[in-house]
């Protein structure tokens, strides 16, 4: 009699069995919530391109952090939006500026119950929207930018950041920030390096979130989407310079890169499910084309499966609640 030699379906026949043999899981501690805090507003501002995401006031930022911490979310990543910008992004260095004040407020709210992280980049603070200062000819000046990055790192550490996240893709940024942190006595402040950050079309909604002033693109410093091996070079350089964790960004369109980095890295690996990836699922669900909740779960699970130890996702708090309710 002819019959199948192997029957993998035996391990799929009900939810309990599938749960027992699942190879990848999501835990709230694996999730990092990106948040935006905006100077000069008295009520949260909803983002049209990212339904469910807002620009926070100081008070609503604290409330969002407390909610996430209460659900066991592992970390929070802060982005600041100042009222006033200039060519060098000087507001990024102000101890009482929107980002540093936000870090301080969140740290006071959650203490050590979750990891407080801060984006370390100039794009939100410059009047031209680039991630660094410009030369007279309009090019991004790598080494002049590094000097500011180092000072930003110290300011964010002094505000209470547990991890700073250099995201500007300047050559040598991790080394300079590490040196300046150590020189200022912040040896215990870690660096989550945006090591393999690609120049992506999927950043579009983020530009609304931070009120970006950018015209043009960032292709001279962010990575070319065509390149795979180069990601490992960027990661190895950041590790040599002292990165405590590394990140791949974006996530969903770069799962091959994430797998490569996870295989090569001896430090924890993060991946950022970016604004465009979030917006696509929300838009498709709003049109009734996909099951929203199932798509959210599957998308984050795929990032974990590809090798991410932690995932930055705008659904972090919602996912943590689902996990607590037993839906995952």
LOBA-352745 format. One line per 3 residues: their letters; for each residue x, y, z of N, C-alpha, C. Coordinates in nm, 2 decimals. Layout:
// LOBA-352745
a) X,Y,Z,X,Y,Z,X,Y,Z; ...
//
This chain:
// LOBA-352745
xxx) 0.08,-0.12,0.00,0.00,0.00,0.00,0.09,0.12,0.00; 0.05,0.22,-0.08,0.12,0.34,-0.10,0.08,0.44,0.01; 0.17,0.50,0.08,0.13,0.61,0.18,0.25,0.70,0.20
xxx) 0.22,0.82,0.25,0.34,0.91,0.27,0.43,0.86,0.38; 0.56,0.87,0.36,0.65,0.83,0.46,0.66,0.92,0.58; 0.65,1.05,0.55,0.65,1.16,0.65,0.52,1.23,0.64
xxx) 0.46,1.27,0.76,0.34,1.34,0.77,0.36,1.47,0.86; 0.42,1.57,0.80,0.44,1.70,0.88,0.31,1.76,0.93; 0.20,1.72,0.87,0.07,1.78,0.91,0.03,1.74,1.05
xxx) 0.09,1.63,1.10,0.06,1.59,1.24,0.08,1.70,1.34; 0.19,1.78,1.31,0.23,1.88,1.40,0.16,2.02,1.37; 0.05,2.01,1.29,-0.02,2.14,1.25,-0.17,2.12,1.28
xxx) -0.21,2.01,1.34,-0.35,1.98,1.34,-0.44,2.06,1.44; -0.38,2.13,1.53,-0.46,2.22,1.62,-0.37,2.33,1.68; -0.43,2.43,1.73,-0.35,2.55,1.78,-0.25,2.51,1.89
xxx) -0.29,2.42,1.98,-0.20,2.38,2.09,-0.08,2.31,2.03; -0.10,2.22,1.93,0.02,2.16,1.87,0.11,2.25,1.80; 0.05,2.34,1.73,0.13,2.44,1.65,0.21,2.53,1.75
xxx) 0.14,2.57,1.86,0.21,2.65,1.96,0.33,2.58,2.02; 0.31,2.45,2.05,0.41,2.37,2.11,0.54,2.36,2.03; 0.52,2.35,1.89,0.64,2.33,1.81,0.68,2.45,1.73
xxx) 0.63,2.57,1.77,0.67,2.69,1.70,0.81,2.72,1.72; 0.88,2.75,1.61,1.03,2.77,1.62,1.06,2.92,1.65; 0.97,3.01,1.64,0.99,3.15,1.66,0.88,3.21,1.74
xxx) 0.91,3.29,1.84,0.80,3.35,1.92,0.83,3.50,1.94; 0.73,3.57,1.98,0.74,3.71,2.01,0.71,3.73,2.16; 0.80,3.80,2.22,0.78,3.83,2.36,0.78,3.99,2.38
xxx) 0.71,4.05,2.47,0.71,4.19,2.48,0.85,4.25,2.49; 0.94,4.17,2.56,1.08,4.22,2.58,1.16,4.23,2.45; 1.11,4.16,2.35,1.17,4.17,2.22,1.14,4.30,2.14
xxx) 1.05,4.38,2.19,0.99,4.49,2.11,1.04,4.62,2.17; 1.06,4.71,2.07,1.10,4.85,2.10,1.00,4.94,2.03; 0.95,5.04,2.11,0.85,5.13,2.06,0.92,5.26,2.02
xxx) 0.91,5.30,1.89,0.96,5.43,1.84,0.85,5.53,1.87; 0.89,5.65,1.93,0.79,5.75,1.96,0.85,5.89,1.92; 0.76,5.98,1.89,0.79,6.12,1.85,0.74,6.22,1.95
xxx) 0.83,6.31,1.99,0.78,6.41,2.09,0.81,6.55,2.02; 0.71,6.63,2.01,0.72,6.76,1.94,0.71,6.88,2.03; 0.80,6.97,2.01,0.80,7.09,2.09,0.69,7.19,2.05
xxx) 0.63,7.25,2.15,0.53,7.36,2.12,0.39,7.32,2.09; 0.35,7.19,2.12,0.21,7.15,2.10,0.15,7.12,2.24; 0.02,7.14,2.25,-0.05,7.11,2.37,-0.13,6.99,2.37
xxx) -0.15,6.93,2.25,-0.23,6.81,2.23,-0.15,6.72,2.13; -0.17,6.59,2.14,-0.10,6.50,2.04,-0.15,6.54,1.90; -0.06,6.52,1.81,-0.09,6.55,1.66,-0.09,6.42,1.59
xxx) -0.21,6.38,1.54,-0.22,6.25,1.46,-0.15,6.26,1.33; -0.08,6.15,1.29,-0.01,6.15,1.16,-0.10,6.08,1.06; -0.13,6.16,0.95,-0.22,6.11,0.85,-0.17,5.99,0.78
xxx) -0.04,5.98,0.76,0.02,5.87,0.68,0.05,5.75,0.77; 0.03,5.76,0.90,0.06,5.65,0.99,-0.06,5.65,1.10; -0.17,5.59,1.06,-0.29,5.59,1.15,-0.25,5.52,1.28
xxx) -0.29,5.59,1.39,-0.26,5.53,1.52,-0.13,5.58,1.58; -0.05,5.66,1.50,0.07,5.71,1.55,0.06,5.86,1.57; 0.12,5.92,1.67,0.10,6.06,1.69,0.24,6.13,1.72
xxx) 0.24,6.26,1.71,0.35,6.34,1.77,0.30,6.37,1.91; 0.38,6.34,2.01,0.34,6.35,2.15,0.38,6.49,2.21; 0.30,6.52,2.31,0.34,6.63,2.40,0.43,6.56,2.50
xxx) 0.49,6.64,2.59,0.57,6.58,2.70,0.49,6.49,2.79; 0.37,6.53,2.82,0.28,6.45,2.91,0.23,6.32,2.84; 0.19,6.33,2.72,0.14,6.21,2.65,0.26,6.12,2.62
xxx) 0.38,6.17,2.60,0.50,6.09,2.58,0.52,6.00,2.71; 0.51,6.07,2.83,0.53,5.99,2.95,0.42,5.89,2.97; 0.30,5.92,2.93,0.19,5.82,2.94,0.21,5.70,2.85
xxx) 0.26,5.73,2.73,0.28,5.62,2.63,0.40,5.53,2.68; 0.50,5.59,2.74,0.61,5.52,2.79,0.57,5.43,2.91; 0.49,5.49,3.00,0.44,5.41,3.11,0.35,5.29,3.07
xxx) 0.26,5.32,2.97,0.18,5.21,2.92,0.26,5.09,2.86; 0.36,5.13,2.78,0.45,5.03,2.72,0.53,4.95,2.83; 0.58,5.03,2.92,0.66,4.96,3.03,0.57,4.87,3.11
xxx) 0.45,4.91,3.13,0.35,4.83,3.21,0.32,4.69,3.14; 0.33,4.69,3.01,0.30,4.57,2.93,0.42,4.49,2.91; 0.54,4.54,2.96,0.66,4.46,2.94,0.74,4.49,2.82
xxx) 0.71,4.59,2.74,0.78,4.62,2.62,0.93,4.65,2.66; 1.02,4.60,2.58,1.16,4.60,2.62,1.23,4.74,2.61; 1.19,4.82,2.52,1.25,4.95,2.51,1.17,5.05,2.44
xxx) 1.21,5.18,2.44,1.15,5.29,2.37,1.26,5.37,2.31; 1.23,5.41,2.18,1.33,5.49,2.11,1.27,5.63,2.08; 1.33,5.73,2.13,1.27,5.87,2.12,1.33,5.95,2.00
xxx) 1.24,6.02,1.93,1.28,6.11,1.82,1.22,6.25,1.86; 1.30,6.35,1.85,1.25,6.49,1.89,1.23,6.58,1.77; 1.13,6.66,1.78,1.09,6.75,1.67,1.09,6.89,1.73
xxx) 1.19,6.97,1.71,1.20,7.11,1.77,1.12,7.21,1.69; 1.09,7.32,1.76,1.02,7.43,1.70,1.12,7.51,1.60; 1.24,7.52,1.64,1.34,7.60,1.57,1.45,7.52,1.52
xxx) 1.48,7.53,1.39,1.59,7.46,1.33,1.70,7.56,1.27; 1.82,7.51,1.26,1.92,7.59,1.19,2.02,7.49,1.11; 2.12,7.55,1.05,2.20,7.47,0.96,2.28,7.37,1.03
xxx) 2.31,7.38,1.16,2.40,7.29,1.23,2.32,7.20,1.33; 2.19,7.22,1.34,2.11,7.14,1.43,2.14,7.17,1.57; 2.16,7.29,1.61,2.21,7.32,1.74,2.11,7.29,1.85
xxx) 1.98,7.28,1.82,1.89,7.24,1.92,1.91,7.10,1.98; 1.98,7.02,1.90,2.01,6.88,1.94,2.10,6.88,2.07; 2.17,6.99,2.09,2.27,6.99,2.20,2.21,7.06,2.32
xxx) 2.10,7.12,2.31,2.04,7.19,2.42,1.99,7.09,2.53; 2.04,7.10,2.65,2.00,7.01,2.76,1.85,7.01,2.79; 1.79,7.13,2.76,1.65,7.15,2.78,1.57,7.14,2.65
xxx) 1.64,7.10,2.54,1.57,7.09,2.41,1.47,6.97,2.41; 1.39,6.96,2.31,1.28,6.87,2.31,1.32,6.72,2.32; 1.43,6.68,2.26,1.47,6.54,2.27,1.53,6.51,2.40
xxx) 1.62,6.60,2.45,1.69,6.57,2.58,1.59,6.58,2.69; 1.50,6.68,2.68,1.40,6.69,2.79,1.30,6.57,2.78; 1.27,6.52,2.66,1.19,6.40,2.65,1.26,6.28,2.71
xxx) 1.39,6.26,2.68,1.46,6.15,2.74,1.45,6.15,2.90; 1.47,6.27,2.95,1.47,6.29,3.09,1.33,6.26,3.15; 1.23,6.30,3.08,1.09,6.28,3.13,1.06,6.13,3.13
xxx) 1.10,6.06,3.02,1.07,5.92,3.01,1.15,5.84,3.12; 1.27,5.88,3.13,1.35,5.81,3.23,1.30,5.82,3.37; 1.25,5.94,3.40,1.19,5.97,3.53,1.06,5.89,3.55
xxx) 0.99,5.87,3.44,0.86,5.80,3.44,0.88,5.65,3.46; 0.97,5.59,3.38,0.98,5.44,3.38,1.10,5.38,3.45; 1.19,5.47,3.49,1.31,5.42,3.56,1.38,5.31,3.48
xxx) 1.41,5.20,3.55,1.48,5.09,3.49,1.39,4.98,3.44; 1.26,5.01,3.43,1.16,4.91,3.39,1.16,4.88,3.24; 1.22,4.97,3.16,1.24,4.95,3.02,1.36,5.03,2.98
xxx) 1.42,4.99,2.87,1.54,5.06,2.82,1.51,5.18,2.74; 1.56,5.30,2.79,1.53,5.42,2.72,1.64,5.45,2.62; 1.60,5.47,2.49,1.69,5.49,2.38,1.66,5.62,2.31
xxx) 1.76,5.68,2.25,1.74,5.80,2.18,1.81,5.80,2.04; 1.73,5.85,1.94,1.79,5.86,1.81,1.90,5.97,1.81; 2.01,5.94,1.76,2.12,6.03,1.76,2.15,6.07,1.61
xxx) 2.09,6.18,1.57,2.11,6.22,1.43,2.06,6.37,1.42; 2.11,6.43,1.32,2.08,6.58,1.30,1.96,6.61,1.21; 1.90,6.51,1.15,1.80,6.54,1.04,1.68,6.61,1.10
xxx) 1.64,6.57,1.22,1.52,6.64,1.28,1.55,6.79,1.32; 1.68,6.82,1.33,1.72,6.95,1.39,1.77,7.05,1.29; 1.80,7.00,1.17,1.86,7.09,1.07,1.75,7.15,0.98
xxx) 1.78,7.28,0.93,1.68,7.34,0.85,1.69,7.29,0.70; 1.79,7.21,0.67,1.80,7.15,0.54,1.76,7.00,0.54; 1.74,6.94,0.66,1.69,6.81,0.67,1.79,6.70,0.65
xxx) 1.92,6.73,0.63,2.02,6.63,0.61,2.07,6.58,0.75; 2.13,6.47,0.75,2.17,6.40,0.88,2.31,6.46,0.93; 2.36,6.56,0.86,2.49,6.62,0.90,2.49,6.76,0.85
xxx) 2.60,6.83,0.89,2.62,6.97,0.85,2.67,6.96,0.70; 2.65,7.08,0.63,2.68,7.08,0.49,2.81,7.17,0.47; 2.88,7.13,0.36,2.99,7.21,0.31,2.93,7.33,0.24
xxx) 3.01,7.42,0.20,2.97,7.54,0.12,2.91,7.49,-0.02; 2.95,7.38,-0.06,2.90,7.32,-0.19,2.77,7.24,-0.17; 2.73,7.22,-0.05,2.60,7.15,-0.02,2.62,7.00,0.00
xxx) 2.74,6.95,0.01,2.76,6.81,0.04,2.76,6.79,0.20; 2.72,6.68,0.24,2.73,6.65,0.38,2.87,6.63,0.43; 2.92,6.71,0.52,3.05,6.70,0.57,3.07,6.60,0.68
xxx) 3.12,6.48,0.65,3.13,6.37,0.74,3.20,6.41,0.87; 3.32,6.46,0.86,3.40,6.47,0.98,3.35,6.59,1.07; 3.30,6.69,1.01,3.25,6.80,1.09,3.12,6.76,1.16
xxx) 3.05,6.67,1.10,2.93,6.61,1.16,2.96,6.52,1.28; 3.07,6.45,1.27,3.11,6.36,1.38,3.13,6.44,1.51; 3.19,6.55,1.50,3.22,6.63,1.62,3.08,6.66,1.69
xxx) 2.98,6.70,1.61,2.85,6.73,1.67,2.79,6.60,1.73; 2.80,6.49,1.66,2.75,6.36,1.70,2.80,6.33,1.84; 2.93,6.34,1.86,2.99,6.31,1.99,2.93,6.39,2.10
xxx) 2.91,6.52,2.07,2.85,6.61,2.18,2.70,6.57,2.20; 2.63,6.53,2.09,2.49,6.49,2.11,2.49,6.36,2.20; 2.58,6.27,2.18,2.58,6.15,2.26,2.60,6.18,2.40
xxx) 2.69,6.27,2.44,2.71,6.31,2.58,2.58,6.38,2.63; 2.52,6.47,2.56,2.40,6.53,2.60,2.29,6.43,2.63; 2.27,6.34,2.54,2.16,6.24,2.56,2.19,6.15,2.68
xxx) 2.32,6.11,2.70,2.36,6.03,2.81,2.33,6.10,2.94; 2.36,6.23,2.94,2.34,6.31,3.06,2.19,6.33,3.09; 2.11,6.32,2.99,1.96,6.33,3.01,1.91,6.20,3.06
xxx) 1.98,6.09,3.05,1.94,5.97,3.10,1.92,5.85,3.00; 1.96,5.87,2.88,1.95,5.76,2.78,2.04,5.64,2.82; 1.98,5.52,2.82,2.05,5.40,2.84,2.13,5.36,2.72
xxx) 2.07,5.38,2.60,2.14,5.35,2.47,2.12,5.47,2.38; 2.22,5.51,2.31,2.21,5.61,2.21,2.22,5.54,2.07; 2.14,5.59,1.98,2.12,5.52,1.85,2.17,5.61,1.73
xxx) 2.30,5.61,1.70,2.35,5.69,1.59,2.29,5.63,1.46; 2.22,5.72,1.38,2.15,5.67,1.27,2.19,5.74,1.14; 2.29,5.83,1.15,2.32,5.92,1.03,2.40,5.85,0.93
xxx) 2.46,5.74,0.95,2.54,5.67,0.86,2.67,5.75,0.82; 2.72,5.82,0.91,2.85,5.89,0.89,2.96,5.79,0.92; 3.07,5.79,0.83,3.18,5.70,0.86,3.25,5.74,0.99
xxx) 3.27,5.64,1.07,3.34,5.66,1.20,3.25,5.71,1.31; 3.12,5.71,1.30,3.04,5.77,1.40,3.04,5.70,1.53; 3.04,5.57,1.53,3.04,5.49,1.65,3.17,5.52,1.73
xxx) 3.28,5.52,1.67,3.41,5.54,1.74,3.41,5.68,1.81; 3.37,5.78,1.74,3.37,5.92,1.80,3.28,5.93,1.91; 3.16,5.87,1.90,3.06,5.88,2.01,3.11,5.80,2.13
xxx) 3.16,5.68,2.10,3.21,5.60,2.21,3.32,5.67,2.29; 3.41,5.74,2.22,3.52,5.81,2.28,3.47,5.93,2.36; 3.38,6.00,2.31,3.33,6.12,2.38,3.25,6.08,2.50
xxx) 3.17,5.97,2.49,3.09,5.92,2.60,3.19,5.88,2.71; 3.29,5.80,2.68,3.39,5.76,2.78,3.46,5.87,2.84; 3.50,5.97,2.76,3.57,6.09,2.82,3.49,6.17,2.91
xxx) 3.36,6.16,2.89,3.26,6.24,2.98,3.22,6.15,3.10; 3.27,6.04,3.11,3.23,5.95,3.23,3.11,5.87,3.21; 3.07,5.85,3.08,2.95,5.77,3.05,2.98,5.63,2.99
xxx) 3.08,5.57,3.06,3.12,5.43,3.01,3.01,5.33,3.01; 2.90,5.35,3.09,2.79,5.26,3.09,2.68,5.28,2.99; 2.69,5.40,2.92,2.59,5.42,2.82,2.63,5.35,2.69
xxx) 2.53,5.27,2.65,2.56,5.18,2.53,2.52,5.25,2.40; 2.57,5.19,2.29,2.54,5.24,2.15,2.47,5.13,2.07; 2.35,5.16,2.03,2.28,5.08,1.93,2.30,5.14,1.80
xxx) 2.39,5.08,1.72,2.43,5.14,1.59,2.34,5.11,1.48; 2.29,5.21,1.41,2.22,5.18,1.29,2.32,5.15,1.18; 2.36,5.02,1.18,2.48,4.98,1.11,2.46,4.96,0.96
xxx) 2.35,4.90,0.93,2.31,4.88,0.79,2.18,4.95,0.76; 2.19,5.08,0.73,2.07,5.16,0.71,2.07,5.20,0.56; 1.96,5.15,0.49,1.95,5.17,0.35,1.88,5.30,0.31
xxx) 1.91,5.35,0.20,1.84,5.46,0.14,1.71,5.40,0.08; 1.60,5.42,0.14,1.48,5.35,0.11,1.36,5.44,0.08; 1.28,5.40,-0.02,1.15,5.47,-0.05,1.05,5.45,0.06
xxx) 1.07,5.36,0.15,0.97,5.33,0.25,0.98,5.42,0.37; 1.07,5.52,0.37,1.08,5.61,0.48,0.97,5.73,0.47; 0.90,5.73,0.36,0.81,5.84,0.33,0.73,5.89,0.45
xxx) 0.65,5.81,0.52,0.57,5.86,0.63,0.65,5.92,0.74; 0.77,5.87,0.76,0.85,5.92,0.87,0.88,6.07,0.85; 0.89,6.11,0.72,0.92,6.25,0.69,0.81,6.34,0.75
xxx) 0.68,6.29,0.74,0.57,6.36,0.81,0.59,6.36,0.96; 0.63,6.24,1.01,0.63,6.23,1.16,0.73,6.33,1.22; 0.84,6.35,1.15,0.95,6.44,1.21,0.94,6.58,1.14
xxx) 0.84,6.61,1.06,0.83,6.74,0.99,0.96,6.77,0.92; 1.00,6.67,0.84,1.13,6.68,0.77,1.14,6.80,0.67; 1.26,6.86,0.67,1.28,6.98,0.58,1.36,6.94,0.46
xxx) 1.38,6.81,0.44,1.47,6.76,0.34,1.41,6.78,0.20; 1.50,6.83,0.11,1.48,6.82,-0.03,1.59,6.74,-0.09; 1.56,6.66,-0.19,1.66,6.57,-0.24,1.66,6.44,-0.17
xxx) 1.78,6.37,-0.16,1.78,6.24,-0.09,1.91,6.23,-0.01; 1.93,6.11,0.04,2.04,6.08,0.13,2.13,5.97,0.08; 2.13,5.96,-0.05,2.20,5.84,-0.12,2.35,5.85,-0.11
xxx) 2.41,5.96,-0.07,2.55,5.97,-0.06,2.60,5.92,0.08; 2.51,5.89,0.17,2.55,5.83,0.30,2.47,5.71,0.34; 2.35,5.70,0.31,2.27,5.58,0.34,2.31,5.48,0.23
xxx) 2.29,5.35,0.26,2.33,5.24,0.17,2.24,5.23,0.05; 2.30,5.18,-0.06,2.24,5.15,-0.18,2.16,5.02,-0.17; 2.03,5.02,-0.19,1.95,4.89,-0.18,2.00,4.78,-0.26
xxx) 2.08,4.80,-0.36,2.13,4.69,-0.45,2.24,4.61,-0.38; 2.30,4.66,-0.27,2.42,4.60,-0.21,2.39,4.52,-0.09; 2.44,4.40,-0.09,2.43,4.30,0.02,2.56,4.29,0.10
xxx) 2.67,4.26,0.03,2.80,4.24,0.10,2.84,4.36,0.18; 2.80,4.48,0.13,2.84,4.60,0.19,2.79,4.61,0.33; 2.67,4.55,0.36,2.61,4.56,0.49,2.70,4.49,0.59
xxx) 2.76,4.38,0.56,2.85,4.32,0.65,2.98,4.40,0.68; 3.02,4.48,0.58,3.13,4.57,0.60,3.09,4.68,0.70; 2.98,4.74,0.68,2.93,4.84,0.77,2.92,4.79,0.91
xxx) 2.86,4.67,0.92,2.84,4.61,1.06,2.98,4.58,1.12; 3.07,4.53,1.05,3.20,4.50,1.10,3.28,4.62,1.15; 3.26,4.73,1.07,3.32,4.85,1.11,3.26,4.91,1.24
xxx) 3.13,4.90,1.26,3.07,4.95,1.38,3.11,4.86,1.50; 3.12,4.73,1.48,3.16,4.65,1.59,3.30,4.68,1.63; 3.39,4.70,1.53,3.53,4.73,1.56,3.54,4.86,1.64
xxx) 3.44,4.95,1.61,3.44,5.09,1.68,3.38,5.09,1.81; 3.32,4.97,1.85,3.26,4.96,1.99,3.11,4.96,2.00; 3.04,4.93,1.89,2.89,4.92,1.90,2.85,4.80,1.99
xxx) 2.76,4.83,2.08,2.71,4.73,2.17,2.60,4.64,2.11; 2.52,4.70,2.02,2.42,4.64,1.94,2.42,4.70,1.80; 2.37,4.62,1.70,2.36,4.67,1.57,2.22,4.66,1.51
xxx) 2.19,4.74,1.41,2.06,4.74,1.36,2.06,4.73,1.21; 1.96,4.67,1.15,1.93,4.67,1.01,1.80,4.75,0.99; 1.80,4.84,0.89,1.69,4.93,0.87,1.68,4.96,0.72
xxx) 1.57,4.94,0.65,1.44,4.89,0.70,1.45,4.74,0.73; 1.34,4.68,0.77,1.34,4.54,0.80,1.27,4.45,0.70; 1.15,4.47,0.66,1.07,4.37,0.58,1.13,4.35,0.44
xxx) 1.18,4.46,0.38,1.24,4.45,0.25,1.38,4.40,0.25; 1.44,4.38,0.37,1.58,4.35,0.38,1.60,4.23,0.48; 1.51,4.14,0.47,1.52,4.02,0.56,1.65,3.94,0.52
xxx) 1.69,3.94,0.40,1.82,3.87,0.36,1.94,3.94,0.43; 1.94,4.07,0.43,2.04,4.14,0.50,2.04,4.11,0.65; 1.92,4.11,0.71,1.91,4.08,0.85,1.96,3.94,0.88
xxx) 1.93,3.84,0.80,1.98,3.71,0.82,2.13,3.71,0.82; 2.19,3.78,0.72,2.34,3.78,0.70,2.40,3.84,0.83; 2.34,3.95,0.87,2.40,4.02,0.99,2.38,3.94,1.12
xxx) 2.27,3.88,1.13,2.25,3.79,1.25,2.35,3.68,1.26; 2.38,3.62,1.14,2.47,3.51,1.13,2.62,3.56,1.16; 2.65,3.68,1.13,2.78,3.73,1.15,2.81,3.80,1.28
xxx) 2.71,3.86,1.34,2.72,3.94,1.46,2.74,3.86,1.59; 2.83,3.91,1.67,2.84,3.85,1.80,2.78,3.94,1.91; 2.70,4.04,1.87,2.63,4.13,1.96,2.48,4.12,1.92
xxx) 2.39,4.16,2.01,2.25,4.16,1.97,2.21,4.24,1.84; 2.12,4.19,1.77,2.08,4.25,1.64,1.94,4.30,1.65; 1.92,4.42,1.61,1.78,4.48,1.60,1.74,4.50,1.45
xxx) 1.62,4.51,1.43,1.57,4.55,1.30,1.45,4.65,1.32; 1.44,4.75,1.23,1.34,4.86,1.24,1.24,4.84,1.13; 1.12,4.80,1.18,1.00,4.80,1.09,0.96,4.94,1.07
xxx) 0.99,5.00,0.95,0.98,5.14,0.94,0.84,5.19,0.90; 0.83,5.32,0.89,0.70,5.39,0.87,0.63,5.34,0.75; 0.70,5.32,0.64,0.63,5.28,0.52,0.58,5.14,0.53
xxx) 0.65,5.05,0.60,0.61,4.91,0.62,0.49,4.91,0.70; 0.49,4.99,0.81,0.37,5.01,0.89,0.25,5.06,0.81; 0.27,5.17,0.73,0.16,5.23,0.66,0.10,5.14,0.56
xxx) 0.18,5.06,0.49,0.13,4.97,0.39,0.02,4.87,0.45; 0.06,4.82,0.56,-0.03,4.72,0.63,-0.16,4.79,0.67; -0.14,4.91,0.74,-0.26,4.98,0.78,-0.35,5.02,0.67
xxx) -0.29,5.07,0.56,-0.37,5.11,0.44,-0.44,4.99,0.38; -0.38,4.88,0.36,-0.44,4.76,0.30,-0.55,4.71,0.39; -0.53,4.72,0.52,-0.63,4.67,0.62,-0.75,4.77,0.61
xxx) -0.73,4.90,0.61,-0.84,4.99,0.60,-0.92,4.98,0.48; -0.87,4.92,0.37,-0.94,4.90,0.25,-1.01,4.76,0.25; -0.98,4.69,0.36,-1.04,4.55,0.37,-0.97,4.45,0.28
xxx) -0.85,4.48,0.24,-0.78,4.38,0.16,-0.70,4.27,0.23; -0.67,4.30,0.36,-0.60,4.20,0.44,-0.66,4.20,0.58; -0.63,4.10,0.66,-0.67,4.09,0.80,-0.56,4.17,0.87
xxx) -0.59,4.28,0.93,-0.49,4.37,0.99,-0.41,4.30,1.10; -0.48,4.24,1.20,-0.41,4.19,1.31,-0.32,4.07,1.27; -0.37,3.99,1.19,-0.29,3.87,1.14,-0.17,3.92,1.06
xxx) -0.19,4.02,0.98,-0.07,4.08,0.91,0.03,4.14,1.00; -0.02,4.21,1.10,0.08,4.27,1.19,0.16,4.16,1.26; 0.09,4.06,1.31,0.16,3.95,1.38,0.26,3.88,1.29
xxx) 0.22,3.85,1.17,0.30,3.78,1.07,0.42,3.86,1.03; 0.40,3.99,1.01,0.51,4.08,0.97,0.62,4.09,1.08; 0.58,4.10,1.20,0.68,4.11,1.31,0.75,3.97,1.33
xxx) 0.67,3.87,1.33,0.72,3.73,1.34,0.83,3.70,1.23; 0.80,3.75,1.11,0.90,3.73,1.00,1.03,3.80,1.03; 1.03,3.91,1.09,1.15,3.98,1.12,1.23,3.91,1.23
xxx) 1.15,3.86,1.33,1.22,3.78,1.44,1.28,3.65,1.38; 1.20,3.59,1.29,1.24,3.46,1.23,1.37,3.48,1.15; 1.38,3.60,1.08,1.50,3.62,1.00,1.62,3.65,1.08
xxx) 1.61,3.67,1.21,1.73,3.68,1.30,1.73,3.80,1.39; 1.63,3.88,1.39,1.63,4.00,1.48,1.61,3.95,1.63; 1.70,4.00,1.72,1.67,3.97,1.86,1.57,4.07,1.91
xxx) 1.57,4.19,1.86,1.47,4.29,1.90,1.42,4.36,1.77; 1.29,4.40,1.78,1.23,4.47,1.67,1.17,4.60,1.71; 1.21,4.71,1.64,1.15,4.84,1.66,1.03,4.84,1.57
xxx) 0.91,4.86,1.63,0.78,4.86,1.56,0.69,4.95,1.62; 0.61,5.02,1.54,0.51,5.11,1.60,0.39,5.04,1.66; 0.39,4.91,1.64,0.29,4.82,1.70,0.33,4.76,1.83
xxx) 0.44,4.80,1.89,0.50,4.73,2.00,0.41,4.72,2.12; 0.34,4.83,2.15,0.25,4.83,2.27,0.13,4.74,2.24; 0.08,4.76,2.12,-0.04,4.68,2.08,-0.01,4.53,2.08
xxx) 0.11,4.49,2.03,0.15,4.35,2.03,0.17,4.30,2.17; 0.23,4.38,2.25,0.25,4.34,2.39,0.12,4.31,2.46; 0.02,4.40,2.43,-0.12,4.37,2.49,-0.18,4.24,2.44
xxx) -0.16,4.22,2.31,-0.21,4.09,2.25,-0.15,3.97,2.32; -0.02,3.98,2.34,0.05,3.87,2.41,0.00,3.85,2.55; -0.02,3.96,2.62,-0.07,3.95,2.76,-0.21,3.89,2.75
xxx) -0.29,3.91,2.65,-0.43,3.86,2.64,-0.43,3.72,2.59; -0.31,3.66,2.55,-0.30,3.53,2.50,-0.33,3.51,2.35; -0.33,3.62,2.28,-0.36,3.61,2.14,-0.24,3.57,2.05
x) -0.12,3.57,2.11,0.00,3.53,2.04,0.07,3.42,2.12
//
